[in-house]
Amino acid sequence: MKKMIIFISSLLFAFNIYSPAFKQNSFIPAKYTCDGEDISIPLIISNVPKNTEELAVIMQDPDAPYGVFTHWILYNIKPNTKIIPKNLPKTSVTNIGYQGINSFGKIGYGGPCPPKGQTHRYIITAVALNKKILLNPDLTIREFLDKIRPYVFATAQYIGLYKRR
């Protein structure tokens, strides 16, 4: 399986994403994981670059045993969106944007669920696109990245950790 992880660095912008649920590089509370309620993480987006036409959010685990594991794809987000609330419905279309198919094969958010004993990193990436793209809901990560790649001009990242008991 080919490893696929989203864009690593921000390009010249002070674009930010964070979660009020946990600090950068700290443990994600169990309620947002397979050991809890498995609800989506609340996120705050700030300093969105001018000329952003659309935003997207991707959450991936680069430490998964069989390659990068995608936990969430949320896209077609309006550029003035500041808050992505917790517990988005696991539906193709939400009031925030469209959701894609995660590596569990399901629509929407699938929380951290690493093998027991190992701490994994969960990289949440906000992506700013300089063009509105007419995408359908229910895309896989490969389909999504192939369609947005030419229009990405800024990214922001936030990292959480999780280890199962």
ChimeraX commands (.cxc) that place a marker at each C-alpha (Angstrom):
marker #1 position 0.00,0.00,0.00 radius 0.5
marker #1 position 1.33,3.38,-1.00 radius 0.5
marker #1 position 1.72,5.85,1.87 radius 0.5
marker #1 position -0.29,8.97,1.34 radius 0.5
marker #1 position -0.17,11.89,3.75 radius 0.5
marker #1 position -1.40,15.37,3.16 radius 0.5
marker #1 position 0.83,18.39,2.67 radius 0.5
marker #1 position 3.28,18.88,5.52 radius 0.5
marker #1 position 4.16,22.56,5.66 radius 0.5
marker #1 position 2.36,25.86,5.67 radius 0.5
marker #1 position 3.36,28.09,2.82 radius 0.5
marker #1 position 4.08,31.68,3.91 radius 0.5
marker #1 position 0.84,32.15,5.90 radius 0.5
marker #1 position 0.07,32.28,9.62 radius 0.5
marker #1 position -2.96,30.07,9.01 radius 0.5
marker #1 position -4.01,28.13,12.15 radius 0.5
marker #1 position -6.13,25.21,13.24 radius 0.5
marker #1 position -6.46,23.90,16.78 radius 0.5
marker #1 position -8.83,22.01,19.03 radius 0.5
marker #1 position -10.15,23.35,22.32 radius 0.5
marker #1 position -10.47,19.68,23.40 radius 0.5
marker #1 position -6.70,19.08,23.78 radius 0.5
marker #1 position -3.36,20.87,23.49 radius 0.5
marker #1 position -0.96,20.52,20.56 radius 0.5
marker #1 position 1.02,17.26,20.80 radius 0.5
marker #1 position -0.99,16.02,23.78 radius 0.5
marker #1 position -3.43,13.16,24.17 radius 0.5
marker #1 position -6.84,13.28,22.54 radius 0.5
marker #1 position -9.62,12.67,25.09 radius 0.5
marker #1 position -11.11,9.18,24.85 radius 0.5
marker #1 position -14.59,10.51,24.00 radius 0.5
marker #1 position -13.28,11.36,20.50 radius 0.5
marker #1 position -11.93,7.82,19.96 radius 0.5
marker #1 position -13.18,4.27,19.44 radius 0.5
marker #1 position -12.82,3.77,23.20 radius 0.5
marker #1 position -15.40,6.50,23.88 radius 0.5
marker #1 position -18.26,8.12,21.99 radius 0.5
marker #1 position -16.26,8.29,18.73 radius 0.5
marker #1 position -17.55,11.80,18.03 radius 0.5
marker #1 position -15.70,14.27,15.83 radius 0.5
marker #1 position -13.22,16.66,17.41 radius 0.5
marker #1 position -14.17,20.34,17.72 radius 0.5
marker #1 position -11.85,22.59,15.72 radius 0.5
marker #1 position -11.13,26.31,15.50 radius 0.5
marker #1 position -9.73,27.80,12.29 radius 0.5
marker #1 position -8.12,31.26,12.25 radius 0.5
marker #1 position -6.06,33.55,10.04 radius 0.5
marker #1 position -7.42,32.03,6.85 radius 0.5
marker #1 position -5.40,33.51,3.99 radius 0.5
marker #1 position -7.00,36.06,1.69 radius 0.5
marker #1 position -7.97,34.58,-1.66 radius 0.5
marker #1 position -9.11,31.36,0.02 radius 0.5
marker #1 position -12.15,30.13,-1.87 radius 0.5
marker #1 position -12.67,26.91,0.04 radius 0.5
marker #1 position -11.32,25.01,3.06 radius 0.5
marker #1 position -10.91,21.34,3.85 radius 0.5
marker #1 position -9.87,19.35,6.92 radius 0.5
marker #1 position -8.16,15.98,6.90 radius 0.5
marker #1 position -7.21,13.85,9.90 radius 0.5
marker #1 position -4.65,11.09,9.34 radius 0.5
marker #1 position -2.58,8.63,11.37 radius 0.5
marker #1 position 0.90,8.25,9.83 radius 0.5
marker #1 position 1.83,5.58,12.40 radius 0.5
marker #1 position -0.78,3.00,11.36 radius 0.5
marker #1 position 0.65,-0.50,10.80 radius 0.5
marker #1 position -0.28,-0.68,7.11 radius 0.5
marker #1 position 0.45,2.88,6.00 radius 0.5
marker #1 position -1.22,6.23,6.51 radius 0.5
marker #1 position -4.76,5.81,7.82 radius 0.5
marker #1 position -7.33,8.51,7.05 radius 0.5
marker #1 position -9.78,9.17,9.88 radius 0.5
marker #1 position -11.66,12.13,8.44 radius 0.5
marker #1 position -12.11,14.12,5.23 radius 0.5
marker #1 position -14.28,17.24,5.50 radius 0.5
marker #1 position -14.40,19.57,2.48 radius 0.5
marker #1 position -16.34,22.26,0.59 radius 0.5
marker #1 position -16.06,24.34,3.77 radius 0.5
marker #1 position -16.76,28.07,3.37 radius 0.5
marker #1 position -13.61,30.17,3.87 radius 0.5
marker #1 position -15.23,32.28,6.59 radius 0.5
marker #1 position -15.84,29.21,8.76 radius 0.5
marker #1 position -14.18,29.66,12.15 radius 0.5
marker #1 position -15.66,26.77,14.15 radius 0.5
marker #1 position -16.17,23.15,13.27 radius 0.5
marker #1 position -18.30,21.87,16.14 radius 0.5
marker #1 position -17.79,18.54,17.84 radius 0.5
marker #1 position -19.99,15.60,16.92 radius 0.5
marker #1 position -20.70,16.33,13.27 radius 0.5
marker #1 position -23.20,13.79,11.96 radius 0.5
marker #1 position -21.64,10.89,10.08 radius 0.5
marker #1 position -23.42,11.84,6.88 radius 0.5
marker #1 position -22.19,12.79,3.42 radius 0.5
marker #1 position -23.53,16.33,3.71 radius 0.5
marker #1 position -23.37,18.44,6.88 radius 0.5
marker #1 position -24.06,22.10,7.63 radius 0.5
marker #1 position -20.26,22.65,7.56 radius 0.5
marker #1 position -19.40,20.80,4.33 radius 0.5
marker #1 position -19.18,17.42,2.65 radius 0.5
marker #1 position -17.56,14.37,4.20 radius 0.5
marker #1 position -15.56,11.72,2.47 radius 0.5
marker #1 position -14.96,8.05,3.07 radius 0.5
marker #1 position -12.42,7.32,5.81 radius 0.5
marker #1 position -10.07,4.34,5.91 radius 0.5
marker #1 position -12.65,2.42,7.97 radius 0.5
marker #1 position -14.75,2.52,4.78 radius 0.5
marker #1 position -17.35,4.77,6.42 radius 0.5
marker #1 position -18.59,8.31,5.85 radius 0.5
marker #1 position -17.38,11.05,8.18 radius 0.5
marker #1 position -15.25,10.95,11.29 radius 0.5
marker #1 position -13.76,7.73,12.60 radius 0.5
marker #1 position -11.84,8.35,15.79 radius 0.5
marker #1 position -8.39,7.14,16.79 radius 0.5
marker #1 position -8.27,3.40,17.38 radius 0.5
marker #1 position -4.62,2.25,17.27 radius 0.5
marker #1 position -3.45,-1.20,18.28 radius 0.5
marker #1 position -3.16,-1.47,22.06 radius 0.5
marker #1 position 0.14,-0.43,23.59 radius 0.5
marker #1 position 1.28,1.98,20.88 radius 0.5
marker #1 position 1.00,5.77,20.90 radius 0.5
marker #1 position -0.01,7.13,17.50 radius 0.5
marker #1 position 0.04,10.66,16.12 radius 0.5
marker #1 position -3.11,12.11,14.57 radius 0.5
marker #1 position -2.35,14.93,12.18 radius 0.5
marker #1 position -5.24,17.30,11.57 radius 0.5
marker #1 position -4.57,19.40,8.49 radius 0.5
marker #1 position -6.58,22.41,7.37 radius 0.5
marker #1 position -6.18,23.08,3.67 radius 0.5
marker #1 position -6.85,26.42,1.93 radius 0.5
marker #1 position -7.79,26.22,-1.74 radius 0.5
marker #1 position -7.55,29.18,-4.12 radius 0.5
marker #1 position -10.45,27.91,-6.25 radius 0.5
marker #1 position -13.93,26.61,-5.55 radius 0.5
marker #1 position -14.05,23.03,-6.67 radius 0.5
marker #1 position -17.34,21.33,-7.39 radius 0.5
marker #1 position -16.78,18.03,-5.63 radius 0.5
marker #1 position -19.27,15.34,-4.76 radius 0.5
marker #1 position -19.56,14.01,-1.23 radius 0.5
marker #1 position -18.26,10.53,-0.37 radius 0.5
marker #1 position -14.81,10.85,-1.97 radius 0.5
marker #1 position -11.92,8.66,-0.85 radius 0.5
marker #1 position -8.68,10.32,0.22 radius 0.5
marker #1 position -7.03,9.47,-3.10 radius 0.5
marker #1 position -9.90,10.92,-5.14 radius 0.5
marker #1 position -10.00,14.01,-2.93 radius 0.5
marker #1 position -6.26,14.73,-3.04 radius 0.5
marker #1 position -6.11,14.19,-6.81 radius 0.5
marker #1 position -8.82,16.82,-7.32 radius 0.5
marker #1 position -7.53,19.48,-4.91 radius 0.5
marker #1 position -3.77,19.24,-5.35 radius 0.5
marker #1 position -3.43,22.02,-7.99 radius 0.5
marker #1 position -5.42,24.49,-5.87 radius 0.5
marker #1 position -3.77,24.12,-2.44 radius 0.5
marker #1 position -1.90,27.25,-1.44 radius 0.5
marker #1 position -1.75,27.04,2.35 radius 0.5
marker #1 position -2.02,24.44,5.08 radius 0.5
marker #1 position -2.11,24.43,8.86 radius 0.5
marker #1 position -1.62,21.45,11.15 radius 0.5
marker #1 position -2.46,20.36,14.66 radius 0.5
marker #1 position -1.28,17.10,16.17 radius 0.5
marker #1 position -2.93,14.95,18.80 radius 0.5
marker #1 position -1.79,11.66,20.31 radius 0.5
marker #1 position -3.68,8.57,21.39 radius 0.5
marker #1 position -2.77,5.29,23.06 radius 0.5
marker #1 position -5.32,2.63,23.88 radius 0.5
marker #1 position -5.39,1.10,27.34 radius 0.5
marker link #1:1,2 radius 0.2
marker link #1:2,3 radius 0.2
marker link #1:3,4 radius 0.2
marker link #1:4,5 radius 0.2
marker link #1:5,6 radius 0.2
marker link #1:6,7 radius 0.2
marker link #1:7,8 radius 0.2
marker link #1:8,9 radius 0.2
marker link #1:9,10 radius 0.2
marker link #1:10,11 radius 0.2
marker link #1:11,12 radius 0.2
marker link #1:12,13 radius 0.2
marker link #1:13,14 radius 0.2
marker link #1:14,15 radius 0.2
marker link #1:15,16 radius 0.2
marker link #1:16,17 radius 0.2
marker link #1:17,18 radius 0.2
marker link #1:18,19 radius 0.2
marker link #1:19,20 radius 0.2
marker link #1:20,21 radius 0.2
marker link #1:21,22 radius 0.2
marker link #1:22,23 radius 0.2
marker link #1:23,24 radius 0.2
marker link #1:24,25 radius 0.2
marker link #1:25,26 radius 0.2
marker link #1:26,27 radius 0.2
marker link #1:27,28 radius 0.2
marker link #1:28,29 radius 0.2
marker link #1:29,30 radius 0.2
marker link #1:30,31 radius 0.2
marker link #1:31,32 radius 0.2
marker link #1:32,33 radius 0.2
marker link #1:33,34 radius 0.2
marker link #1:34,35 radius 0.2
marker link #1:35,36 radius 0.2
marker link #1:36,37 radius 0.2
marker link #1:37,38 radius 0.2
marker link #1:38,39 radius 0.2
marker link #1:39,40 radius 0.2
marker link #1:40,41 radius 0.2
marker link #1:41,42 radius 0.2
marker link #1:42,43 radius 0.2
marker link #1:43,44 radius 0.2
marker link #1:44,45 radius 0.2
marker link #1:45,46 radius 0.2
marker link #1:46,47 radius 0.2
marker link #1:47,48 radius 0.2
marker link #1:48,49 radius 0.2
marker link #1:49,50 radius 0.2
marker link #1:50,51 radius 0.2
marker link #1:51,52 radius 0.2
marker link #1:52,53 radius 0.2
marker link #1:53,54 radius 0.2
marker link #1:54,55 radius 0.2
marker link #1:55,56 radius 0.2
marker link #1:56,57 radius 0.2
marker link #1:57,58 radius 0.2
marker link #1:58,59 radius 0.2
marker link #1:59,60 radius 0.2
marker link #1:60,61 radius 0.2
marker link #1:61,62 radius 0.2
marker link #1:62,63 radius 0.2
marker link #1:63,64 radius 0.2
marker link #1:64,65 radius 0.2
marker link #1:65,66 radius 0.2
marker link #1:66,67 radius 0.2
marker link #1:67,68 radius 0.2
marker link #1:68,69 radius 0.2
marker link #1:69,70 radius 0.2
marker link #1:70,71 radius 0.2
marker link #1:71,72 radius 0.2
marker link #1:72,73 radius 0.2
marker link #1:73,74 radius 0.2
marker link #1:74,75 radius 0.2
marker link #1:75,76 radius 0.2
marker link #1:76,77 radius 0.2
marker link #1:77,78 radius 0.2
marker link #1:78,79 radius 0.2
marker link #1:79,80 radius 0.2
marker link #1:80,81 radius 0.2
marker link #1:81,82 radius 0.2
marker link #1:82,83 radius 0.2
marker link #1:83,84 radius 0.2
marker link #1:84,85 radius 0.2
marker link #1:85,86 radius 0.2
marker link #1:86,87 radius 0.2
marker link #1:87,88 radius 0.2
marker link #1:88,89 radius 0.2
marker link #1:89,90 radius 0.2
marker link #1:90,91 radius 0.2
marker link #1:91,92 radius 0.2
marker link #1:92,93 radius 0.2
marker link #1:93,94 radius 0.2
marker link #1:94,95 radius 0.2
marker link #1:95,96 radius 0.2
marker link #1:96,97 radius 0.2
marker link #1:97,98 radius 0.2
marker link #1:98,99 radius 0.2
marker link #1:99,100 radius 0.2
marker link #1:100,101 radius 0.2
marker link #1:101,102 radius 0.2
marker link #1:102,103 radius 0.2
marker link #1:103,104 radius 0.2
marker link #1:104,105 radius 0.2
marker link #1:105,106 radius 0.2
marker link #1:106,107 radius 0.2
marker link #1:107,108 radius 0.2
marker link #1:108,109 radius 0.2
marker link #1:109,110 radius 0.2
marker link #1:110,111 radius 0.2
marker link #1:111,112 radius 0.2
marker link #1:112,113 radius 0.2
marker link #1:113,114 radius 0.2
marker link #1:114,115 radius 0.2
marker link #1:115,116 radius 0.2
marker link #1:116,117 radius 0.2
marker link #1:117,118 radius 0.2
marker link #1:118,119 radius 0.2
marker link #1:119,120 radius 0.2
marker link #1:120,121 radius 0.2
marker link #1:121,122 radius 0.2
marker link #1:122,123 radius 0.2
marker link #1:123,124 radius 0.2
marker link #1:124,125 radius 0.2
marker link #1:125,126 radius 0.2
marker link #1:126,127 radius 0.2
marker link #1:127,128 radius 0.2
marker link #1:128,129 radius 0.2
marker link #1:129,130 radius 0.2
marker link #1:130,131 radius 0.2
marker link #1:131,132 radius 0.2
marker link #1:132,133 radius 0.2
marker link #1:133,134 radius 0.2
marker link #1:134,135 radius 0.2
marker link #1:135,136 radius 0.2
marker link #1:136,137 radius 0.2
marker link #1:137,138 radius 0.2
marker link #1:138,139 radius 0.2
marker link #1:139,140 radius 0.2
marker link #1:140,141 radius 0.2
marker link #1:141,142 radius 0.2
marker link #1:142,143 radius 0.2
marker link #1:143,144 radius 0.2
marker link #1:144,145 radius 0.2
marker link #1:145,146 radius 0.2
marker link #1:146,147 radius 0.2
marker link #1:147,148 radius 0.2
marker link #1:148,149 radius 0.2
marker link #1:149,150 radius 0.2
marker link #1:150,151 radius 0.2
marker link #1:151,152 radius 0.2
marker link #1:152,153 radius 0.2
marker link #1:153,154 radius 0.2
marker link #1:154,155 radius 0.2
marker link #1:155,156 radius 0.2
marker link #1:156,157 radius 0.2
marker link #1:157,158 radius 0.2
marker link #1:158,159 radius 0.2
marker link #1:159,160 radius 0.2
marker link #1:160,161 radius 0.2
marker link #1:161,162 radius 0.2
marker link #1:162,163 radius 0.2
marker link #1:163,164 radius 0.2
marker link #1:164,165 radius 0.2
view
